[in-house]
């Protein structure tokens, strides 16, 4: 396996012209994709001593916390949860989720790092 570090990820992102940096407290590499006037924050985090890479991108929407008494908001959150479940069911690599308490929707994927090619 190739051993990935936050520094090597940052170097790769900058080499490919992505404005990126390392978040000091979490050691995650982050960048923001801008698509159709919307910002999609992407976080890359190394696990298992560089053998696993997590990609986490947040979808630009905000949910109201479900502990509110707003029935319409609860229905919206329930409908969104069903939609995300349907998307995950149809995708080869599912990973959509949401955190109702934080009011965020995201896509998360854990990837093993590729094996080095033998020379």
C-alpha positions as CSV (number, residue, x, y, z in Angstrom):
1,X,0.0,0.0,0.0
2,X,1.1,3.6,-0.6
3,X,1.4,5.5,2.6
4,X,-0.5,8.7,2.4
5,X,0.0,11.7,4.7
6,X,-1.8,15.0,5.0
7,X,1.3,16.7,3.6
8,X,1.4,14.4,0.5
9,X,-2.3,15.0,0.0
10,X,-1.8,18.8,0.2
11,X,1.0,18.6,-2.2
12,X,-1.1,16.6,-4.7
13,X,-4.0,19.0,-4.4
14,X,-1.8,22.1,-4.9
15,X,0.0,20.5,-7.8
16,X,-3.4,20.1,-9.5
17,X,-4.3,23.7,-8.8
18,X,-6.8,23.3,-5.9
19,X,-6.6,25.9,-3.2
20,X,-6.1,23.6,-0.2
21,X,-4.7,23.7,3.3
22,X,-4.3,21.4,6.3
23,X,-6.7,22.0,9.3
24,X,-4.3,22.1,12.2
25,X,-6.5,20.6,14.9
26,X,-7.8,17.6,12.8
27,X,-5.0,17.2,10.3
28,X,-7.5,17.1,7.5
29,X,-6.7,18.6,4.1
30,X,-9.6,20.8,2.9
31,X,-10.6,22.7,-0.2
32,X,-13.9,24.2,-1.4
33,X,-15.4,23.3,-4.8
34,X,-17.5,26.0,-6.3
35,X,-20.2,24.8,-8.6
36,X,-23.0,27.0,-9.9
37,X,-22.4,29.7,-7.3
38,X,-22.5,27.1,-4.5
39,X,-19.7,26.0,-2.3
40,X,-19.0,22.3,-1.5
41,X,-16.4,21.9,1.3
42,X,-14.3,18.8,0.8
43,X,-12.2,17.3,3.6
44,X,-9.6,14.5,3.1
45,X,-8.5,12.6,6.2
46,X,-5.9,9.9,6.6
47,X,-6.7,6.9,8.8
48,X,-4.9,3.6,9.7
49,X,-1.4,5.1,9.3
50,X,-2.0,6.2,5.7
51,X,-3.7,3.0,4.5
52,X,-7.2,4.5,4.4
53,X,-8.4,7.8,3.0
54,X,-11.7,9.4,3.9
55,X,-13.4,11.8,1.6
56,X,-16.1,14.0,3.1
57,X,-18.0,16.6,1.1
58,X,-20.8,18.7,2.5
59,X,-23.8,19.5,0.3
60,X,-24.7,23.2,0.5
61,X,-28.0,23.1,2.3
62,X,-29.0,23.6,5.9
63,X,-31.6,21.7,7.8
64,X,-33.4,23.0,10.8
65,X,-32.8,20.8,13.9
66,X,-35.6,18.2,14.1
67,X,-36.1,18.8,17.8
68,X,-38.2,21.8,16.8
69,X,-41.9,21.7,16.9
70,X,-42.2,22.6,13.2
71,X,-44.1,19.7,11.6
72,X,-43.3,20.9,8.1
73,X,-39.6,20.8,8.9
74,X,-39.9,17.3,10.3
75,X,-41.6,16.2,7.1
76,X,-38.8,17.8,5.0
77,X,-36.1,16.0,7.0
78,X,-38.0,12.7,6.7
79,X,-38.4,13.1,2.9
80,X,-34.7,14.0,2.6
81,X,-33.7,10.9,4.6
82,X,-35.8,8.7,2.2
83,X,-34.2,10.4,-0.8
84,X,-30.7,9.9,0.5
85,X,-31.5,6.2,1.3
86,X,-32.8,5.8,-2.3
87,X,-29.7,7.3,-3.7
88,X,-27.5,5.1,-1.6
89,X,-29.5,2.0,-2.7
90,X,-28.9,2.8,-6.4
91,X,-25.3,3.9,-6.2
92,X,-22.4,1.4,-6.6
93,X,-20.5,3.3,-3.9
94,X,-23.1,4.6,-1.4
95,X,-22.2,7.3,1.1
96,X,-24.8,10.0,1.4
97,X,-25.9,10.8,4.9
98,X,-27.1,13.6,7.1
99,X,-26.7,14.8,10.6
100,X,-30.1,16.1,11.8
101,X,-28.7,17.7,14.9
102,X,-26.0,19.6,13.0
103,X,-28.3,20.3,10.1
104,X,-25.9,19.0,7.4
105,X,-26.1,16.7,4.4
106,X,-22.9,15.0,3.3
107,X,-21.2,12.3,1.2
108,X,-18.6,10.2,2.9
109,X,-16.4,7.6,1.4
110,X,-13.5,5.5,2.9
111,X,-11.0,4.3,0.3
112,X,-8.0,2.0,0.8
113,X,-4.9,3.4,-0.7
114,X,-3.7,1.7,-3.8
115,X,-0.9,-0.9,-3.8
116,X,2.4,0.1,-5.2
117,X,3.2,-1.2,-8.6
118,X,6.0,-3.7,-8.7
119,X,8.9,-2.7,-10.9
